[in-house]
């Protein structure tokens, strides 16, 4: 079955440093979604990428979808303490049911002030 | 209203009890989902309803029984659970067939089976 891997599993940064998490799927994805889950909270949708090679920005966050639609990355510039949480990528397999959203294992980000 | 509301927020139940988790959304979403999340793990898909019909059941044990009474409500009936079923149960909703908006998650029910 489809597997979605994320690296690193944990990342500790000093406030102001940059952060990147990488997502790799064993199968081609229809689209890739990114979610943020704060400690004790629930996943919150950040963005969806659909097109091969797509790049989207949200303020300090930059999202990329690979040319083969099997990998993606999230880059945060100049991290702040409000960025703390676990970042998940998720995607339905290409040709599969759009409801079958499989989550990666997540990258837990901690930011030291 | 852009929220998914889940009740109760916390639930402690014995292995012989029957209980239900409830989820409600008023965003006009026609897809609703149940996910299970263990500590330090990603959400794990359990059930998917689209247009009030069960479309995906990810080999979930029969002690979990979903129900979708109408397009705004989703229930998860629990019976004879095991301690290993203790987890955060998340409900989510989304448009079906419309890209770009992702899933809206509720704040979850934290279930403890004793």
Boltz contact constraints between the chains, C-beta under 6 A:
constraints:
  - contact:
      token1: [A, 33]
      token2: [B, 102]
      max_distance: 6.0
  - contact:
      token1: [A, 42]
      token2: [B, 105]
      max_distance: 6.0
  - contact:
      token1: [A, 42]
      token2: [B, 107]
      max_distance: 6.0
  - contact:
      token1: [A, 42]
      token2: [B, 108]
      max_distance: 6.0
  - contact:
      token1: [A, 43]
      token2: [B, 105]
      max_distance: 6.0
  - contact:
      token1: [A, 45]
      token2: [B, 102]
      max_distance: 6.0
  - contact:
      token1: [A, 48]
      token2: [B, 100]
      max_distance: 6.0
  - contact:
      token1: [A, 48]
      token2: [B, 102]
      max_distance: 6.0
  - contact:
      token1: [A, 50]
      token2: [B, 99]
      max_distance: 6.0
  - contact:
      token1: [A, 88]
      token2: [B, 42]
      max_distance: 6.0
  - contact:
      token1: [A, 99]
      token2: [B, 31]
      max_distance: 6.0
  - contact:
      token1: [A, 99]
      token2: [B, 48]
      max_distance: 6.0
  - contact:
      token1: [A, 99]
      token2: [B, 55]
      max_distance: 6.0
  - contact:
      token1: [A, 99]
      token2: [B, 56]
      max_distance: 6.0
  - contact:
      token1: [A, 100]
      token2: [B, 56]
      max_distance: 6.0
  - contact:
      token1: [A, 103]
      token2: [B, 42]
      max_distance: 6.0
  - contact:
      token1: [A, 103]
      token2: [B, 43]
      max_distance: 6.0
  - contact:
      token1: [A, 105]
      token2: [B, 42]
      max_distance: 6.0
  - contact:
      token1: [A, 106]
      token2: [B, 42]
      max_distance: 6.0
